[in-house]
Protein backbone atom coordinates (compact mmCIF):
# COMPACT_ATOMS: atom_id res chain seq x y z
CA UNK A 1 0.00 0.00 0.00
CA UNK A 2 1.37 3.43 -0.92
CA UNK A 3 1.96 6.17 1.59
CA UNK A 4 1.15 9.86 1.10
CA UNK A 5 3.98 11.00 3.38
CA UNK A 6 5.09 14.33 2.00
CA UNK A 7 8.83 14.52 2.30
CA UNK A 8 10.90 16.14 -0.44
CA UNK A 9 14.29 14.57 -1.21
CA UNK A 10 16.94 15.87 -3.64
CA UNK A 11 18.93 13.11 -5.34
CA UNK A 12 22.70 12.80 -5.05
CA UNK A 13 23.03 12.47 -8.84
CA UNK A 14 22.72 16.26 -9.14
CA UNK A 15 24.24 17.29 -5.84
CA UNK A 16 25.08 20.73 -7.10
CA UNK A 17 21.42 21.61 -7.43
CA UNK A 18 21.48 21.95 -3.65
CA UNK A 19 23.49 25.12 -4.28
CA UNK A 20 20.48 26.55 -6.10
CA UNK A 21 17.74 25.61 -3.64
CA UNK A 22 17.46 24.28 -0.09
CA UNK A 23 15.61 21.33 1.38
CA UNK A 24 12.92 21.90 3.99
CA UNK A 25 11.93 18.78 5.87
CA UNK A 26 8.20 18.74 6.48
CA UNK A 27 5.30 17.47 8.20
CA UNK A 28 5.47 16.06 5.23
CA UNK A 29 6.67 17.83 2.88
CA UNK A 30 8.87 20.49 2.24
CA UNK A 31 8.90 23.02 -0.54
CA UNK A 32 11.93 24.42 -2.34
CA UNK A 33 12.30 28.18 -2.47
CA UNK A 34 14.12 30.46 -4.88
CA UNK A 35 16.93 32.66 -3.51
CA UNK A 36 16.54 36.39 -3.03
CA UNK A 37 18.36 38.00 -5.95
CA UNK A 38 18.26 41.64 -4.89
CA UNK A 39 18.01 42.75 -1.29
CA UNK A 40 16.78 46.20 -2.36
CA UNK A 41 13.61 44.82 -4.00
CA UNK A 42 12.88 41.92 -1.72
CA UNK A 43 9.79 43.19 0.08
CA UNK A 44 6.72 41.10 -0.71
CA UNK A 45 8.98 38.68 -2.61
CA UNK A 46 7.30 35.36 -3.33
CA UNK A 47 8.87 31.98 -4.09
CA UNK A 48 6.45 30.53 -6.61
CA UNK A 49 8.69 29.87 -9.63
CA UNK A 50 9.32 26.14 -9.83
CA UNK A 51 11.00 26.20 -13.26
CA UNK A 52 14.51 24.68 -13.33
CA UNK A 53 17.22 27.35 -13.17
CA UNK A 54 19.89 27.61 -15.92
CA UNK A 55 22.41 26.19 -13.47
CA UNK A 56 20.16 23.22 -12.70
CA UNK A 57 19.78 22.54 -16.43
CA UNK A 58 23.55 22.73 -16.89
CA UNK A 59 24.04 20.26 -14.05
CA UNK A 60 21.57 17.84 -15.60
CA UNK A 61 23.16 18.07 -19.06
CA UNK A 62 26.69 17.62 -17.67
CA UNK A 63 25.56 14.60 -15.66
CA UNK A 64 24.23 12.96 -18.83
CA UNK A 65 27.34 13.82 -20.82
CA UNK A 66 29.68 12.36 -18.17
CA UNK A 67 27.39 9.33 -17.63
CA UNK A 68 26.91 10.05 -13.93
CA UNK A 69 24.12 7.83 -12.68
CA UNK A 70 22.23 7.14 -9.50
CA UNK A 71 20.44 3.90 -8.64
CA UNK A 72 18.27 3.50 -5.59
CA UNK A 73 16.23 0.88 -3.79
CA UNK A 74 13.58 1.40 -1.17
CA UNK A 75 11.77 -0.96 1.19
CA UNK A 76 9.39 -0.67 4.12
CA UNK A 77 8.20 -3.06 6.79
CA UNK A 78 4.93 -1.11 6.93
CA UNK A 79 3.64 -3.39 4.17
CA UNK A 80 3.35 -6.22 6.68
CA UNK A 81 1.09 -4.22 9.04
CA UNK A 82 -2.68 -4.54 8.61
CA UNK A 83 -5.08 -1.61 8.33
CA UNK A 84 -6.88 -0.92 11.62
CA UNK A 85 -9.21 1.85 10.39
CA UNK A 86 -10.64 3.35 7.24
CA UNK A 87 -10.51 7.13 6.61
CA UNK A 88 -13.14 8.93 8.71
CA UNK A 89 -13.59 12.09 6.66
CA UNK A 90 -17.00 13.71 6.22
CA UNK A 91 -17.79 16.11 3.37
CA UNK A 92 -17.88 19.66 4.73
CA UNK A 93 -15.36 19.15 7.54
CA UNK A 94 -12.66 21.76 8.12
CA UNK A 95 -9.41 21.34 10.03
CA UNK A 96 -7.48 24.49 11.02
CA UNK A 97 -3.84 24.33 12.16
CA UNK A 98 -1.45 26.85 13.68
CA UNK A 99 2.09 26.37 12.34
CA UNK A 100 5.51 27.44 13.54
CA UNK A 101 7.92 26.99 10.62
CA UNK A 102 11.66 27.49 10.44
CA UNK A 103 13.42 30.04 8.22
CA UNK A 104 13.51 28.86 4.55
CA UNK A 105 16.21 31.28 3.37
CA UNK A 106 19.57 29.77 2.45
CA UNK A 107 22.06 31.87 4.41
CA UNK A 108 25.00 30.36 2.49
CA UNK A 109 24.04 32.28 -0.63
CA UNK A 110 25.76 35.57 -1.54
CA UNK A 111 23.99 38.61 -0.18
CA UNK A 112 22.14 36.75 2.54
CA UNK A 113 24.00 38.63 5.29
CA UNK A 114 23.28 42.22 4.27
CA UNK A 115 23.54 44.47 7.35
CA UNK A 116 20.17 46.08 6.69
CA UNK A 117 18.31 42.76 6.52
CA UNK A 118 16.87 40.97 9.55
CA UNK A 119 15.48 37.45 9.16
CA UNK A 120 13.02 35.86 11.56
CA UNK A 121 14.19 32.57 13.04
CA UNK A 122 10.63 31.22 12.70
CA UNK A 123 7.48 32.04 10.77
CA UNK A 124 3.94 31.67 12.06
CA UNK A 125 0.77 31.11 10.08
CA UNK A 126 -2.56 29.28 9.98
CA UNK A 127 -3.57 26.73 7.37
CA UNK A 128 -7.00 25.12 6.91
CA UNK A 129 -7.96 21.87 5.16
CA UNK A 130 -11.49 21.35 3.83
CA UNK A 131 -13.12 18.09 2.79
CA UNK A 132 -14.80 19.49 -0.32
CA UNK A 133 -16.56 16.47 -1.80
CA UNK A 134 -16.28 12.91 -3.04
CA UNK A 135 -15.15 12.25 -6.60
CA UNK A 136 -15.07 9.03 -8.61
CA UNK A 137 -11.77 8.39 -10.42
CA UNK A 138 -11.20 5.09 -12.24
CA UNK A 139 -14.33 3.68 -10.57
CA UNK A 140 -12.93 4.47 -7.11
CA UNK A 141 -14.34 7.03 -4.67
CA UNK A 142 -11.94 9.68 -3.40
CA UNK A 143 -12.26 12.47 -0.86
CA UNK A 144 -11.11 15.79 -2.28
CA UNK A 145 -9.26 17.62 0.51
CA UNK A 146 -8.15 21.14 -0.36
CA UNK A 147 -6.32 24.00 1.31
CA UNK A 148 -6.15 27.69 0.54
CA UNK A 149 -2.47 27.52 1.42
CA UNK A 150 -0.45 29.34 4.03
CA UNK A 151 -1.09 32.79 2.59
CA UNK A 152 1.53 35.52 2.89
CA UNK A 153 4.07 34.80 5.62
CA UNK A 154 6.56 37.31 7.03
CA UNK A 155 10.16 36.16 6.51
CA UNK A 156 11.96 39.20 7.93
CA UNK A 157 12.52 42.93 7.53
CA UNK A 158 14.63 45.40 5.54
CA UNK A 159 15.75 48.59 7.24
CA UNK A 160 16.47 51.75 5.25
CA UNK A 161 16.39 55.52 5.65
CA UNK A 162 12.79 55.44 4.47
CA UNK A 163 11.80 53.02 7.22
CA UNK A 164 11.34 49.29 7.71
CA UNK A 165 9.75 47.06 5.08
CA UNK A 166 8.55 43.48 5.43
CA UNK A 167 9.93 40.55 3.44
CA UNK A 168 7.27 37.95 2.71
CA UNK A 169 6.79 34.61 1.03
CA UNK A 170 4.07 32.03 0.45
CA UNK A 171 5.42 28.76 1.86
CA UNK A 172 2.53 26.53 0.81
CA UNK A 173 0.32 27.32 -2.20
CA UNK A 174 -3.32 26.38 -2.62
CA UNK A 175 -3.55 22.69 -3.52
CA UNK A 176 -5.73 19.62 -3.14
CA UNK A 177 -5.31 15.89 -2.52
CA UNK A 178 -7.60 13.05 -3.54
CA UNK A 179 -7.72 10.36 -0.86
CA UNK A 180 -9.11 6.84 -1.47
CA UNK A 181 -12.12 6.46 0.85
CA UNK A 182 -11.06 2.90 1.76
CA UNK A 183 -7.25 2.73 1.67
CA UNK A 184 -6.18 6.35 2.14
CA UNK A 185 -3.96 6.23 -0.97
CA UNK A 186 -3.61 9.33 -3.15
CA UNK A 187 -4.12 9.51 -6.90
CA UNK A 188 -2.22 11.50 -9.54
CA UNK A 189 -4.92 13.42 -11.39
CA UNK A 190 -2.82 13.70 -14.54
CA UNK A 191 -2.13 9.99 -14.96
CA UNK A 192 -5.21 8.78 -13.03
CA UNK A 193 -2.90 6.31 -11.28
CA UNK A 194 -2.35 5.84 -7.57
CA UNK A 195 0.84 7.33 -6.23
CA UNK A 196 3.34 4.60 -5.49
CA UNK A 197 4.72 4.20 -2.00
CA UNK A 198 8.35 4.45 -3.07
CA UNK A 199 7.71 7.52 -5.24
CA UNK A 200 6.29 9.40 -2.26
CA UNK A 201 9.18 8.33 -0.03
CA UNK A 202 11.80 9.32 -2.61
CA UNK A 203 10.23 12.66 -3.45
CA UNK A 204 9.13 11.74 -6.99
CA UNK A 205 5.71 13.35 -6.66
CA UNK A 206 4.58 16.95 -7.02
CA UNK A 207 3.03 17.03 -3.55
CA UNK A 208 4.40 20.00 -1.67
CA UNK A 209 1.94 21.20 0.94
CA UNK A 210 1.14 20.29 4.50
CA UNK A 211 -1.39 17.53 5.00
CA UNK A 212 -3.96 16.66 7.61
CA UNK A 213 -3.59 12.94 6.87
CA UNK A 214 -1.10 10.22 5.78
CA UNK A 215 -2.11 6.66 4.82
CA UNK A 216 0.12 5.02 7.46
CA UNK A 217 -2.21 6.52 10.08
CA UNK A 218 -4.78 3.86 9.11
CA UNK A 219 -2.39 1.13 10.35
CA UNK A 220 -1.73 2.48 13.83
CA UNK A 221 -2.16 0.44 16.99
CA UNK A 222 -0.41 0.40 20.34
CA UNK A 223 3.14 -0.90 20.00
CA UNK A 224 3.21 -0.79 16.17
CA UNK A 225 6.68 -0.36 14.59
CA UNK A 226 7.99 -0.05 11.05
CA UNK A 227 11.14 0.98 9.17
CA UNK A 228 11.70 2.59 5.77
CA UNK A 229 15.13 2.04 4.17
CA UNK A 230 16.61 3.85 1.18
CA UNK A 231 19.89 2.72 -0.43
CA UNK A 232 21.57 4.77 -3.15
CA UNK A 233 24.60 4.13 -5.35
CA UNK A 234 26.15 6.91 -7.42
CA UNK A 235 28.93 6.97 -10.01
CA UNK A 236 29.80 10.57 -9.16
CA UNK A 237 28.47 14.06 -8.62
CA UNK A 238 28.41 17.54 -10.16
CA UNK A 239 30.09 20.36 -8.24
CA UNK A 240 29.45 24.00 -9.11
CA UNK A 241 31.39 27.08 -8.00
CA UNK A 242 30.73 30.65 -9.17
CA UNK A 243 28.44 29.34 -11.91
CA UNK A 244 30.96 26.85 -13.29
CA UNK A 245 30.27 23.14 -12.94
CA UNK A 246 32.48 20.09 -13.20
CA UNK A 247 31.92 16.36 -12.88
CA UNK A 248 33.61 14.35 -10.15
CA UNK A 249 33.59 10.67 -11.00
CA UNK A 250 33.72 8.98 -7.63
CA UNK A 251 31.55 6.03 -6.71
CA UNK A 252 29.61 6.29 -3.47
CA UNK A 253 26.98 4.41 -1.52
CA UNK A 254 24.61 5.84 1.06
CA UNK A 255 21.96 4.38 3.33
CA UNK A 256 19.13 6.35 4.84
CA UNK A 257 16.44 4.89 7.05
CA UNK A 258 13.47 6.12 9.03
CA UNK A 259 12.22 4.24 12.08
CA UNK A 260 8.73 4.72 13.50
CA UNK A 261 7.11 3.43 16.69
CA UNK A 262 3.79 4.02 18.45
CA UNK A 263 4.86 5.01 21.97
CA UNK A 264 1.44 4.92 23.58
CA UNK A 265 -1.77 6.95 23.79
CA UNK A 266 -1.94 10.52 25.12
CA UNK A 267 -4.54 13.27 25.40
CA UNK A 268 -3.36 16.17 23.22
CA UNK A 269 -5.40 19.26 22.30
CA UNK A 270 -8.34 17.57 24.07
CA UNK A 271 -8.18 14.52 21.78
CA UNK A 272 -7.16 10.92 22.43
CA UNK A 273 -4.10 10.35 20.26
CA UNK A 274 -1.54 7.77 19.23
CA UNK A 275 1.93 9.17 19.92
CA UNK A 276 4.13 8.15 16.97
CA UNK A 277 7.87 8.83 17.24
CA UNK A 278 10.09 8.75 14.17
CA UNK A 279 13.84 8.97 13.65
CA UNK A 280 15.79 9.62 10.47
CA UNK A 281 19.22 7.96 10.44
CA UNK A 282 22.14 8.22 8.01
CA UNK A 283 24.82 5.52 7.81
CA UNK A 284 28.33 6.92 8.15
CA UNK A 285 31.47 5.62 6.44
CA UNK A 286 32.40 3.48 9.47
CA UNK A 287 29.05 1.70 9.31
CA UNK A 288 27.51 3.43 12.34
CA UNK A 289 24.10 5.07 12.11
CA UNK A 290 23.68 8.73 13.07
CA UNK A 291 20.30 10.25 13.98
CA UNK A 292 19.80 13.50 12.04
CA UNK A 293 16.10 14.28 12.62
CA UNK A 294 13.39 13.28 15.07
CA UNK A 295 9.69 13.78 14.55
CA UNK A 296 6.64 13.19 16.69
CA UNK A 297 3.07 12.81 15.46
CA UNK A 298 0.02 12.82 17.70
CA UNK A 299 -2.72 11.13 15.65
CA UNK A 300 -6.41 11.16 16.62
CA UNK A 301 -7.33 7.58 17.54
CA UNK A 302 -10.85 7.90 16.11
CA UNK A 303 -10.48 10.29 13.14
CA UNK A 304 -6.92 9.23 12.15
CA UNK A 305 -5.82 12.82 11.46
CA UNK A 306 -2.85 14.83 12.69
CA UNK A 307 -3.57 16.63 15.96
CA UNK A 308 -0.01 17.77 16.67
CA UNK A 309 3.39 17.42 15.02
CA UNK A 310 6.96 18.32 15.95
CA UNK A 311 10.15 18.14 13.88
CA UNK A 312 13.56 18.21 15.56
CA UNK A 313 16.96 18.65 13.93
CA UNK A 314 19.33 17.13 16.48
CA UNK A 315 18.40 19.11 19.64
CA UNK A 316 16.69 22.02 17.88
CA UNK A 317 12.93 21.97 17.35
CA UNK A 318 12.35 23.47 13.90
CA UNK A 319 8.64 22.87 13.28
CA UNK A 320 5.51 22.59 15.42
CA UNK A 321 1.96 22.17 14.13
CA UNK A 322 -1.22 22.12 16.23
CA UNK A 323 -4.85 21.48 15.38
CA UNK A 324 -6.63 24.55 16.74
CA UNK A 325 -10.13 24.20 15.30
CA UNK A 326 -12.39 21.50 13.84
CA UNK A 327 -15.69 22.24 12.12
CA UNK A 328 -18.22 19.80 10.72
N, C-alpha and C positions, 0 to 999 in steps of 0.2 A: 504494500500500500504506500502511495506517495505521501510526502509530507510537505506542507505549505509553509515551512519554516523560512523566514525571509532574511537570510544572511547573504551579504554580497561578498564575493571572493574574487580577487584579481590574480590571474594565473601567472606562474613564474616564467612562462615562455616569453612574456613581454614585460619583464621586470621593470624596464625603464618607464613604462607608462605610469608607474607609481610616482614618478617625478612630476607628472602632469596633474594627477588628481589623487586625493587621499581616500582611505578606506574608513568608513564609519561602521562600527559593529552595532547591530541593532537588536532590538526587540525581536526583529527580526530581519530587520533589514537595514539597510544602511545605504543611503544615497551618496553618489559622488558629486562633488561640487567643483565648479570652475574657479580658478584663482582670481584674485582681484588684480586687474591689470594697472589701474591708475588710482592711486590713493586720493587724488583730488576730485574724482568724480564717482566716488564709491557709494555715496548715500543712496539709499533705496535700491542698491544693486541686488539683482536676483541671480539665481544659479540654475536656470532652466535649460540651458543649451546642452543637450546630450550628444551632439554630433562629435565624432572623433576629431581631435586636434591634428594639425599638420604633423606634429612630432609623433603622435600616436600612429598615424598612417605610415610615417617613415620607419618607425620601429617594426611595424607589422611587415612591411615590404622587405626590410633588411633581414628579418627572421626567416622569411621564405627563401630569400636569395642564399643565405648561409646554411639553409636546411637545419635550423634550430627547431627542435620539436619538444613537445611535452606530452607524456602519456600519464593517465591517472586511473586509479581504481577506487571504488567506494563501496563500503558495505555497512550494514546496520543490523544490530540484533533486535531492533524494534519490530522487525518483520515477524518474529516468533511470538510476539505478545498479542493477545486477543483484544478485540474491541470490547469495552465495558459500557459504552453509551453511544447513542446516536446524537447528532447535533440537535440542540434544543432551541433553535432560533424560531421567532414568531414574526411574521411580516408586520412592520410598523415599529418594531423595537428600536431604541436608540441607546447607545452606550457612549458616555462622555468621559474622557480621560484628561488628567492634568499631567503634563510631561516636563521633566527637567532633563535637558539634553546638553551634551558637552559641545565645546567650541569646534565647528567644522573647518575653520581656516587652517591651512597648512603654513605654519610659522617658519618652515625651512625655505620658503620661496622668497626670492628677492623682493624687497619693499615691504615685507610683512612686519618690520619693526620700526616703521616711521614714528618719530617722536610725537607727532600730533595725533596719533591713532591709539585708541584704547579699546581692547577687545574684552568682552565679557567672558568669564570662565565658563559660564553656563547660560543656556537660553531656556525660557519658560513659555509654554503655550498650551492651549487646549486643543483636543482633536476629538471629533465625534463620528461614530460609525452608525449607519442606519441600515436596517434590513428592509430594503425597498420592496422586493417582491420575489416570487418564484418564477423561474424561466425554465423551459424545456430545451435542452441541447442534446442532440443525438439520442433522443428518447429517454433522457435522464433529467430528473428535476434538480435544479440548482437554486440556492438562495443567492440573490444578488445583494451584496453588502458593500455599500459605498461610503466614502468619506469626502468632505469638502476640503480636506487637507489641513495643514497646520496654519495656513494663512501667513501673514507677514510676521516675521520674528526678528527681534532686535539682536544684532550680532555684536555691536559695539558703537563707538562714537568717534567723530573726527572734530578736533578742536582747531579753530582758526580765529583770525581777528574779527571775523563777522559773527562768531558765536560757535555753538556746538551743534553738529548735525548727526543724526542717527545713521548707522549702517544697518541694512536689513537684508534678509533673505527669506525664501520660502523653502523650508527643509523638505516638506512632504506635499506634493501636489495632489489635486483631486483625482481619485482613482476608484476602482471598484474591483471586487473579487466575486467569483461565482463558485459557491461551495456546494458540493454534492450533499443532498439532504440525508443520505444514508451513511456515506463513508467519510465525509469531510474533505475529500480531495478537491483540488481546484482544476479548472479547465482553461486552456488557452483559447480565447475567443477567435483568434485568427486561424488556427489549425483545427479547432473543434476537438482537440485531443486533450486528455488529462495530463497534467504536468507531472513528469516522472520524479520520483523521490530523489534520485541522484542529481537531476538537473537543478532542483531547488537547493540541495545541499552544496553544490559546486558553483552556485551563482549563475546558472545558465538560463535564467528566466528574466523577464522584464519587471518583475515585482519589486517595488521600491518603497512602499509606504508601510507605516505601522499597521498591525493587524490586531483585531480583538480575539482571534482564534487561530489555532494551528492543529492539524489533524491528529498529531500525537496525543492531544488532550483527551481524545476519545478512548485511549488505551490506559488511562491512569487508574491505579489502584494502590492501596497502601503497600509499600515495599517494592514497587516496580522499579526495575533498572534496565538501562539499555546503553549501548555504545555505538557511535558512528565513527568510522575510520576512513581517512583519505590518505592514499599513497600516491606520490607523484615522482616521475622520473623525467629529467630534462637533459638535453644534449648541450645546453648552454644558455646564455642570456644576452640581452642587449643593454648596454650601458650608455647613457647620454650625459654629456656635459657641455653647458653653454650652447645647446642646440645641435651639437654634433654627436652622432651615435656610432658605436662600434660593436661588433659581435665578439663575445668571449665564449669560445667553444670549450666548455668544461662540464663534464657530466656530473649530475648531482641527483640525490634522492632525498625526499623529505616525507615525513609521516606526521599527520595531524589527526588528532582524535578528540571527540567530545563525549564525555561521560555524563549520564543523567541518572538521578535517583529520587524517588518520592520519599521525602524525609518525615512524613507524617501529615496530620491534618491540623490546621490552625484557623482561628477566627480572625479574618483580616477585612477591614473596611465593612464590618458587620456581616460578612459572608463566610460560610464554612468552606474552607479551601484546602486542596492538596498543595503542600509545599514541595516544589520540584527544584532541586539544586543541580546545576550543570557546571562542568569544568571543561575548558578548552586546553589541550596539552599539545606541545610541540616536542618531537624527539630531537635531541641534540646529537652532535657528532659522536659522543662517547656512548650513545645508546640510552642515556637517561631521558626521562620525560620531564618537561618543565611546564608548570601551569602558567598560562598567560592571562586568561580571563576566567572569571566566575560569574555565573548568572543565577538568579533565583526567580522562579515564577510562582505566584500564588494563583491557583486555578479553581474557580467555583466548582464545587463537587457536583452540584445539580445542573447548572447551565453549561459547564465546560467552556468557560470564557476566561480571559485574563482579568484578574482583579487587581493584581499588583505585580510589578516587575522591577528588578534591579540588575544592572550590569556593572561589574567591577573589573578594572584593569589592575592586576596585582592588588595593592592595598588601597587603590583610589576608586571610589564609586563615581562612575561617569554618567550613568543614566538611571532615572527612577520614573516609573509610570504608575499612576493610581487611577482606578475607576472612581469617579466622583459623582456620577449620576446615571441612573438607569430609568428609562421611560418605556412604557408598553401601552 
